[in-house]
Amino acid sequence: YRLAARHSRETQSSLPFELQFPIHDIIKIDGATNEIVIRATIRMDYQFEFLH
């Protein structure tokens, strides 16, 4: 499963990052609302640069 974000409105800057994580269990899938409940483990490696 993959999530990607390209823009953050709060800081008015582009913060590209990508999350990849394995799904351990799909707990519930609701076809009416396209809601998926999953259990997963996420490890984040991130690096911030503060520009003054």
N, C-alpha and C positions, 0 to 999 in steps of 0.2 A: 504494500500500500504506500502511496506516495502523496505528500502534500507539498505544495510550493507556494511561496508568497513573494510577490514582486514589489509591493509598494506599501508603505505605512503612512497613513494620513496624519497620524498624531505628530510625527516628527517632520513631515513634509520632505521626506528623503526616500530614496530607493534603497531598500535593504533586502537584497536577494539572498534567499537561503532555501535549503531543501531538506526535507525530513524524509527519511526512509526507515521503516520499522516493520518487523514481522507481526502479523496478526496471530495471536495464540488461539483465540476463540471468537467466533461470531455468535453473540448471545441472542440477538433479536434482529430480524429484518421486517420492517413494516412497509409493505408495498404501497399502501395508501398515501403515506407521507414521505416515502423514500428515506425513512429513518433507519440507520444501521447502528446497533450498539455492539461495540467490539471491546476485547481486552488485549492490550498490547504493551510491549516494553519499548520505550523510546530512549535512545541515547543521543544527546545533543553535543556536537562539537561546534563551537561558535567563536567568532573573533570580531571584536568591535574596534572601530577606529574613531576616536573622538577628535574632530577637527575644530580648531579654534579660529 
